[in-house]
Amino acid sequence: MSEASNLKLNLITAISNSEKEDNIAELLFSQGCNIIYRALNLESLERFLDKNQPQSNIVYSKDFLNEKDLLYFSIKFKAHRFIETSTLSDDRLNLLTELSQVSKPPLIHKLSRRSNLTTVIGSPGSPGISTVTNHLALSIDAKVIAGVHHNIRPKSGCVVIKIAAPDLIESISKTSEKNLLIDGGSAISLTSTLSDRRLNARWLFESINSSYNLIYIINADENGIFYLSRFVEDFANLINPPKIIYILNNAKFDRYGRMIQKKFIELVKNFLNIQIPYDPKVQVAGIYSLRKQYFWQSTSFSKQIDKIGNHLI
């Protein structure tokens, strides 16, 4: 644990169990840290942070800050770092390693929603996130921003800009394009994802909090409906979320397909939603020249893509 020695950080603790807090405090003091405040509850933590604007590091336990509360605090107090600690026995090294990485204040970007920016995400394992993004880009003459940490994307005739996650906000601010689409990847619970510090979570956090519109895609099957139900329930917990469009991709019109469509409508209720029909030729559409693209303009698939685009421009 030598890499974490002499941290000399000013810390705030938000830990419900007093015995655990004492053990954590002892560990932190042994590393040269100073605990400037011990929060007794959510209200006292919020009052203290309201009065103390400089960047701080808050060591918290999950029984003190649940996912919904953590999202609220991380959005309201963007300059502060929230570091979760589990049991002392299995988290001692992880906590000190985490603290050693934050001994220097992080670079804080001010996020603001951009009317020309849309993030496209979908359920895990759902085919079509990148494909729909590509076709939508062709429909509204947009450029696509994709993370270098993501898997290989399907080919497209649209312009795709590859960006590393730490460079996303700076790159967006320098881009003067009329329309931009971010290929955000997959997500289920945004409240937990947006409070995570890992690479993919950071990409999602900055993408969604900078976008005026959000598109969530599921595949037309039971797995898609299962993930959608969890996503819709969690989305209700977001504070000031972007406008959202729900998409049922690869919709079919047999008995099973109609059952899936019914469940989809019941879940998304009054939110804007669009169903894209299954078309096995879609993967190759739009890859080549603009002339190739004209062949698809009269299909049901392209009409639905255009319908989505009309809500974005």
VOPAGU-2260 file (C-alpha; in pm, 1 decimal, decimal comma):
REM VOPAGU-2260
SITE   aa  ch    i         X         Y         Z
SITE  MET   A    0       0,0       0,0       0,0
SITE  SER   A    1     300,2     226,2     -31,3
SITE  GLU   A    2     159,9     387,6    -346,9
SITE  ALA   A    3    -115,4     537,2    -132,4
SITE  SER   A    4     101,6     656,7     155,4
SITE  ASN   A    5      98,2    1022,7     260,8
SITE  LEU   A    6    -209,4    1108,2      56,9
SITE  LYS   A    7    -282,3    1417,1     269,0
SITE  LEU   A    8    -635,8    1451,2     132,5
SITE  ASN   A    9    -923,7    1636,1     294,9
SITE  LEU   A   10   -1211,5    1390,9     295,9
SITE  ILE   A   11   -1580,2    1371,8     383,9
SITE  THR   A   12   -1728,6    1046,3     508,2
SITE  ALA   A   13   -2086,7     937,0     443,4
SITE  ILE   A   14   -2107,9     596,3     611,5
SITE  SER   A   15   -2412,7     472,2     801,9
SITE  ASN   A   16   -2244,9     209,5    1020,4
SITE  SER   A   17   -2054,5     389,1    1296,9
SITE  GLU   A   18   -1817,1      97,7    1361,7
SITE  LYS   A   19   -1728,9      74,2     994,6
SITE  GLU   A   20   -1682,2     450,4     979,7
SITE  ASP   A   21   -1438,5     435,8    1272,1
SITE  ASN   A   22   -1237,7     165,3    1095,9
SITE  ILE   A   23   -1232,0     363,3     771,1
SITE  ALA   A   24   -1133,7     678,9     960,4
SITE  GLU   A   25    -846,6     495,9    1129,2
SITE  LEU   A   26    -724,2     373,6     792,8
SITE  LEU   A   27    -747,0     721,0     638,5
SITE  PHE   A   28    -571,7     889,6     930,0
SITE  SER   A   29    -289,2     636,0     903,5
SITE  GLN   A   30    -233,8     751,9     544,5
SITE  GLY   A   31    -214,4    1119,9     635,6
SITE  CYS   A   32    -571,9    1204,9     532,9
SITE  ASN   A   33    -785,6    1456,0     716,7
SITE  ILE   A   34   -1159,3    1400,9     765,7
SITE  ILE   A   35   -1312,5    1745,6     751,4
SITE  TYR   A   36   -1672,8    1633,4     796,4
SITE  ARG   A   37   -1870,5    1325,5     894,5
SITE  ALA   A   38   -2219,1    1329,3     745,0
SITE  LEU   A   39   -2491,9    1182,3     965,3
SITE  ASN   A   40   -2758,7    1171,0     694,1
SITE  LEU   A   41   -2837,0    1289,6     341,9
SITE  GLU   A   42   -2965,9    1627,1     460,6
SITE  SER   A   43   -2650,9    1709,5     658,0
SITE  LEU   A   44   -2430,2    1602,2     366,5
SITE  GLU   A   45   -2621,0    1823,4     122,7
SITE  ARG   A   46   -2611,7    2123,6     356,8
SITE  PHE   A   47   -2236,7    2088,2     405,0
SITE  LEU   A   48   -2164,2    2058,2      31,3
SITE  ASP   A   49   -2390,8    2355,4     -41,6
SITE  LYS   A   50   -2179,7    2572,4     189,0
SITE  ASN   A   51   -1841,8    2435,3      76,6
SITE  GLN   A   52   -1797,6    2478,8    -297,6
SITE  PRO   A   53   -1430,8    2365,9    -347,6
SITE  GLN   A   54   -1379,0    2017,4    -486,9
SITE  SER   A   55   -1394,3    1745,6    -220,7
SITE  ASN   A   56   -1372,7    1367,5    -202,6
SITE  ILE   A   57   -1663,6    1189,5     -35,3
SITE  VAL   A   58   -1607,0     834,2      89,0
SITE  TYR   A   59   -1951,8     675,8     111,1
SITE  SER   A   60   -2120,7     342,6     169,5
SITE  LYS   A   61   -2408,7     207,2     -39,1
SITE  ASP   A   62   -2638,2     196,0     264,4
SITE  PHE   A   63   -2587,7     574,4     298,3
SITE  LEU   A   64   -2620,1     670,8     -68,7
SITE  ASN   A   65   -2833,6     446,5    -287,4
SITE  GLU   A   66   -2817,6     468,6    -667,6
SITE  LYS   A   67   -3089,8     731,8    -693,8
SITE  ASP   A   68   -2938,4     952,3    -422,0
SITE  LEU   A   69   -2588,5     911,6    -564,9
SITE  LEU   A   70   -2705,1    1026,5    -907,0
SITE  TYR   A   71   -2873,6    1331,4    -751,9
SITE  PHE   A   72   -2560,7    1430,3    -558,1
SITE  SER   A   73   -2318,1    1361,7    -845,0
SITE  ILE   A   74   -2522,2    1583,4   -1079,2
SITE  LYS   A   75   -2578,7    1865,1    -828,3
SITE  PHE   A   76   -2218,4    1862,2    -703,8
SITE  LYS   A   77   -2023,2    1792,3   -1023,0
SITE  ALA   A   78   -1692,5    1915,2    -879,9
SITE  HIS   A   79   -1690,2    1651,0    -607,6
SITE  ARG   A   80   -1573,0    1289,3    -626,8
SITE  PHE   A   81   -1779,0    1011,9    -470,4
SITE  ILE   A   82   -1576,3     703,8    -374,9
SITE  GLU   A   83   -1768,7     395,3    -268,2
SITE  THR   A   84   -1632,5     165,5       0,5
SITE  SER   A   85   -1764,9    -181,5      80,8
SITE  THR   A   86   -1651,1    -390,4     375,6
SITE  LEU   A   87   -1313,5    -289,2     513,3
SITE  SER   A   88   -1174,6    -643,2     484,3
SITE  ASP   A   89   -1208,9    -667,3     105,6
SITE  ASP   A   90   -1190,2    -298,3      17,6
SITE  ARG   A   91    -887,3    -169,2     207,8
SITE  LEU   A   92    -645,0    -175,4     -84,7
SITE  ASN   A   93    -904,7     -70,8    -339,9
SITE  LEU   A   94   -1001,7     233,7    -134,4
SITE  LEU   A   95    -643,2     350,3     -91,3
SITE  THR   A   96    -567,4     289,1    -457,5
SITE  GLU   A   97    -873,4     489,6    -555,1
SITE  LEU   A   98    -771,9     774,4    -325,5
SITE  SER   A   99    -417,1     774,0    -460,3
SITE  GLN   A  100    -557,1     837,7    -807,5
SITE  VAL   A  101    -751,9    1144,1    -696,8
SITE  SER   A  102    -476,9    1324,3    -508,6
SITE  LYS   A  103    -487,5    1575,9    -791,0
SITE  PRO   A  104    -818,9    1746,6    -869,6
SITE  PRO   A  105    -985,7    1604,3   -1182,7
SITE  LEU   A  106   -1046,0    1812,2   -1491,5
SITE  ILE   A  107   -1405,9    1927,1   -1466,6
SITE  HIS   A  108   -1602,8    1995,7   -1783,3
SITE  LYS   A  109   -1916,9    2202,9   -1776,6
SITE  LEU   A  110   -2182,6    2000,4   -1954,2
SITE  SER   A  111   -2468,2    2169,5   -2134,0
SITE  ARG   A  112   -2728,1    2024,1   -2369,0
SITE  ARG   A  113   -2671,2    2091,3   -2738,1
SITE  SER   A  114   -2973,2    2108,6   -2964,4
SITE  ASN   A  115   -2783,4    1946,0   -3253,0
SITE  LEU   A  116   -2669,1    1645,8   -3048,4
SITE  THR   A  117   -2844,6    1309,0   -3007,6
SITE  THR   A  118   -2715,0    1002,9   -2823,3
SITE  VAL   A  119   -2825,2     657,6   -2940,7
SITE  ILE   A  120   -2811,6     372,8   -2689,0
SITE  GLY   A  121   -2986,0      40,2   -2647,6
SITE  SER   A  122   -3034,5    -269,3   -2436,5
SITE  PRO   A  123   -2743,0    -513,2   -2387,1
SITE  GLY   A  124   -2702,7    -756,9   -2672,5
SITE  SER   A  125   -2950,0    -563,6   -2881,6
SITE  PRO   A  126   -2851,8    -567,4   -3249,8
SITE  GLY   A  127   -2905,1    -250,6   -3444,1
SITE  ILE   A  128   -2771,7      32,2   -3226,2
SITE  SER   A  129   -2488,3     119,3   -3464,2
SITE  THR   A  130   -2687,6      22,0   -3774,5
SITE  VAL   A  131   -2980,5     247,2   -3685,9
SITE  THR   A  132   -2733,7     526,2   -3599,2
SITE  ASN   A  133   -2569,5     490,9   -3941,1
SITE  HIS   A  134   -2898,3     501,5   -4132,4
SITE  LEU   A  135   -3026,2     789,9   -3922,3
SITE  ALA   A  136   -2706,9     982,9   -3998,1
SITE  LEU   A  137   -2766,7     938,0   -4370,6
SITE  SER   A  138   -3128,2    1046,4   -4332,5
SITE  ILE   A  139   -3057,1    1376,5   -4154,5
SITE  ASP   A  140   -2710,4    1439,1   -4299,4
SITE  ALA   A  141   -2535,7    1398,3   -3965,1
SITE  LYS   A  142   -2190,8    1288,9   -3856,5
SITE  VAL   A  143   -2153,5     998,6   -3614,1
SITE  ILE   A  144   -1927,1    1014,3   -3309,4
SITE  ALA   A  145   -1809,0     673,0   -3190,0
SITE  GLY   A  146   -1577,8     577,9   -2904,0
SITE  VAL   A  147   -1245,6     412,4   -2981,3
SITE  HIS   A  148   -1318,2     178,7   -2687,0
SITE  HIS   A  149   -1625,4      33,5   -2860,6
SITE  ASN   A  150   -1628,9    -275,6   -3078,7
SITE  ILE   A  151   -1599,0    -259,7   -3457,8
SITE  ARG   A  152   -1900,6     -82,2   -3605,9
SITE  PRO   A  153   -2082,4    -184,1   -3926,4
SITE  LYS   A  154   -1973,1       0,0   -4240,5
SITE  SER   A  155   -2165,9     303,9   -4350,4
SITE  GLY   A  156   -2169,7     577,1   -4610,6
SITE  CYS   A  157   -2192,0     838,2   -4334,2
SITE  VAL   A  158   -1893,2    1011,8   -4176,6
SITE  VAL   A  159   -1782,6     846,9   -3850,4
SITE  ILE   A  160   -1549,5    1031,2   -3611,3
SITE  LYS   A  161   -1359,2     808,4   -3368,8
SITE  ILE   A  162   -1293,8     977,6   -3033,9
SITE  ALA   A  163   -1131,8     864,2   -2709,0
SITE  ALA   A  164   -1363,0     896,4   -2407,5
SITE  PRO   A  165   -1154,1    1166,1   -2228,4
SITE  ASP   A  166   -1167,6    1384,5   -2542,1
SITE  LEU   A  167   -1543,6    1367,3   -2603,8
SITE  ILE   A  168   -1659,4    1701,5   -2461,6
SITE  GLU   A  169   -1369,2    1897,9   -2605,5
SITE  SER   A  170   -1426,1    1740,4   -2948,3
SITE  ILE   A  171   -1798,7    1817,3   -2941,3
SITE  SER   A  172   -1735,2    2180,0   -2846,9
SITE  LYS   A  173   -1504,0    2221,0   -3145,9
SITE  THR   A  174   -1743,4    2061,5   -3395,2
SITE  SER   A  175   -1967,4    2298,0   -3589,2
SITE  GLU   A  176   -2176,4    2031,4   -3765,2
SITE  LYS   A  177   -2549,3    2093,3   -3799,2
SITE  ASN   A  178   -2636,8    1745,4   -3669,9
SITE  LEU   A  179   -2434,1    1504,0   -3457,3
SITE  LEU   A  180   -2516,7    1150,9   -3342,2
SITE  ILE   A  181   -2326,0     973,7   -3065,0
SITE  ASP   A  182   -2312,7     594,8   -3077,9
SITE  GLY   A  183   -2346,1     542,2   -2703,3
SITE  GLY   A  184   -2351,0     163,6   -2680,3
SITE  SER   A  185   -2568,1     -34,8   -2438,6
SITE  ALA   A  186   -2714,1      50,3   -2097,0
SITE  ILE   A  187   -2982,4     -71,7   -1857,1
SITE  SER   A  188   -2975,2     138,5   -1541,8
SITE  LEU   A  189   -2870,1     495,8   -1617,4
SITE  THR   A  190   -2871,0     596,7   -1250,6
SITE  SER   A  191   -2594,2     347,8   -1169,1
SITE  THR   A  192   -2412,9     390,4   -1500,5
SITE  LEU   A  193   -2402,4     769,2   -1483,3
SITE  SER   A  194   -2252,9     761,4   -1133,3
SITE  ASP   A  195   -1980,4     513,9   -1235,9
SITE  ARG   A  196   -1627,1     641,4   -1302,0
SITE  ARG   A  197   -1517,6     377,5   -1551,0
SITE  LEU   A  198   -1442,9     451,1   -1916,2
SITE  ASN   A  199   -1768,6     340,1   -2079,2
SITE  ALA   A  200   -1974,5     499,6   -1800,8
SITE  ARG   A  201   -1790,8     828,2   -1843,2
SITE  TRP   A  202   -1864,6     817,0   -2217,3
SITE  LEU   A  203   -2235,7     764,5   -2144,9
SITE  PHE   A  204   -2246,1    1029,2   -1871,9
SITE  GLU   A  205   -2096,5    1299,6   -2091,2
SITE  SER   A  206   -2292,2    1191,2   -2400,4
SITE  ILE   A  207   -2632,8    1186,1   -2233,4
SITE  ASN   A  208   -2581,0    1502,6   -2030,3
SITE  SER   A  209   -2470,9    1690,6   -2343,1
SITE  SER   A  210   -2749,6    1566,0   -2570,4
SITE  TYR   A  211   -3084,6    1729,5   -2632,3
SITE  ASN   A  212   -3231,6    1398,4   -2751,4
SITE  LEU   A  213   -3180,9    1038,3   -2639,7
SITE  ILE   A  214   -3277,3     730,0   -2841,9
SITE  TYR   A  215   -3316,9     392,5   -2670,3
SITE  ILE   A  216   -3334,2      83,3   -2892,6
SITE  ILE   A  217   -3446,0    -266,6   -2800,8
SITE  ASN   A  218   -3475,6    -577,6   -3011,8
SITE  ALA   A  219   -3828,0    -710,4   -3067,8
SITE  ASP   A  220   -3808,0   -1012,8   -2837,0
SITE  GLU   A  221   -3861,2   -1107,8   -2472,6
SITE  ASN   A  222   -3507,5   -1005,3   -2372,6
SITE  GLY   A  223   -3561,8    -661,3   -2521,3
SITE  ILE   A  224   -3889,4    -620,1   -2330,0
SITE  PHE   A  225   -3721,8    -733,4   -2006,8
SITE  TYR   A  226   -3441,9    -477,4   -2042,8
SITE  LEU   A  227   -3687,8    -207,7   -2148,8
SITE  SER   A  228   -3900,3    -256,2   -1835,9
SITE  ARG   A  229   -3593,5    -204,7   -1616,1
SITE  PHE   A  230   -3475,2      93,3   -1819,6
SITE  VAL   A  231   -3813,0     273,4   -1815,7
SITE  GLU   A  232   -3848,6     227,3   -1440,1
SITE  ASP   A  233   -3497,8     360,1   -1381,1
SITE  PHE   A  234   -3529,7     646,6   -1632,2
SITE  ALA   A  235   -3805,8     795,3   -1416,6
SITE  ASN   A  236   -3542,6     859,9   -1148,3
SITE  LEU   A  237   -3327,1    1084,2   -1367,2
SITE  ILE   A  238   -3317,3    1454,0   -1290,9
SITE  ASN   A  239   -3370,9    1675,1   -1596,3
SITE  PRO   A  240   -3319,5    1398,1   -1855,3
SITE  PRO   A  241   -3300,3    1463,7   -2232,2
SITE  LYS   A  242   -3603,6    1406,2   -2452,5
SITE  ILE   A  243   -3628,5    1035,6   -2525,5
SITE  ILE   A  244   -3747,3     828,5   -2821,7
SITE  TYR   A  245   -3802,9     455,7   -2771,0
SITE  ILE   A  246   -3745,4     228,3   -3069,9
SITE  LEU   A  247   -3858,9    -131,6   -3117,0
SITE  ASN   A  248   -3615,8    -269,7   -3373,9
SITE  ASN   A  249   -3668,3    -571,4   -3602,2
SITE  ALA   A  250   -4042,6    -568,9   -3539,3
SITE  LYS   A  251   -4234,2    -857,1   -3697,6
SITE  PHE   A  252   -4604,5    -891,9   -3758,9
SITE  ASP   A  253   -4676,4   -1254,6   -3677,3
SITE  ARG   A  254   -4857,1   -1356,5   -3357,8
SITE  TYR   A  255   -4542,5   -1342,6   -3144,7
SITE  GLY   A  256   -4440,1   -1011,1   -3297,4
SITE  ARG   A  257   -4777,1    -852,2   -3219,6
SITE  MET   A  258   -4748,3    -969,6   -2859,0
SITE  ILE   A  259   -4406,1    -802,3   -2829,5
SITE  GLN   A  260   -4541,6    -482,3   -2985,8
SITE  LYS   A  261   -4826,2    -474,1   -2733,8
SITE  LYS   A  262   -4585,3    -508,1   -2440,4
SITE  PHE   A  263   -4362,5    -239,4   -2592,1
SITE  ILE   A  264   -4650,7       9,2   -2618,7
SITE  GLU   A  265   -4762,1     -65,8   -2262,7
SITE  LEU   A  266   -4414,6       6,7   -2125,5
SITE  VAL   A  267   -4332,2     327,2   -2314,3
SITE  LYS   A  268   -4686,2     466,1   -2266,0
SITE  ASN   A  269   -4692,9     837,4   -2353,5
SITE  PHE   A  270   -4327,0     862,3   -2457,2
SITE  LEU   A  271   -4248,9     907,4   -2824,2
SITE  ASN   A  272   -4198,5     560,7   -2973,4
SITE  ILE   A  273   -4134,4     415,6   -3317,9
SITE  GLN   A  274   -4133,8      58,0   -3447,4
SITE  ILE   A  275   -3881,8     -37,3   -3714,7
SITE  PRO   A  276   -3978,7    -345,3   -3919,4
SITE  TYR   A  277   -3744,9    -637,9   -3965,0
SITE  ASP   A  278   -3553,2    -620,6   -4294,8
SITE  PRO   A  279   -3259,6    -859,8   -4357,6
SITE  LYS   A  280   -3117,9    -629,6   -4629,0
SITE  VAL   A  281   -3074,1    -332,5   -4396,3
SITE  GLN   A  282   -2716,9    -418,2   -4297,2
SITE  VAL   A  283   -2584,5    -345,7   -4645,4
SITE  ALA   A  284   -2805,6     -47,0   -4723,0
SITE  GLY   A  285   -2630,5     285,5   -4740,4
SITE  ILE   A  286   -2279,3     142,6   -4739,2
SITE  TYR   A  287   -2188,8     238,2   -5090,6
SITE  SER   A  288   -2282,0     538,3   -5301,8
SITE  LEU   A  289   -2569,0     781,5   -5266,1
SITE  ARG   A  290   -2733,5     613,4   -5568,0
SITE  LYS   A  291   -2737,6     289,8   -5372,3
SITE  GLN   A  292   -2920,1     472,9   -5097,0
SITE  TYR   A  293   -3207,9     576,9   -5327,4
SITE  PHE   A  294   -3313,4     214,0   -5362,6
SITE  TRP   A  295   -3414,6     213,7   -4997,5
SITE  GLN   A  296   -3611,4     536,4   -4985,0
SITE  SER   A  297   -3947,2     370,1   -5044,4
SITE  THR   A  298   -3907,5      85,1   -4794,8
SITE  SER   A  299   -4090,0      67,6   -4460,9
SITE  PHE   A  300   -3753,9      64,8   -4285,7
SITE  SER   A  301   -3633,6     389,8   -4442,7
SITE  LYS   A  302   -3969,7     556,7   -4382,4
SITE  GLN   A  303   -3942,8     483,3   -4011,9
SITE  ILE   A  304   -3582,7     607,7   -4006,2
SITE  ASP   A  305   -3697,8     930,5   -4171,2
SITE  LYS   A  306   -3975,6     956,1   -3913,8
SITE  ILE   A  307   -3718,0     942,3   -3634,2
SITE  GLY   A  308   -3504,4    1199,5   -3810,7
SITE  ASN   A  309   -3796,9    1440,6   -3839,2
SITE  HIS   A  310   -3813,2    1452,2   -3459,3
SITE  LEU   A  311   -3445,2    1544,4   -3435,1
SITE  ILE   A  312   -3423,9    1834,5   -3681,4
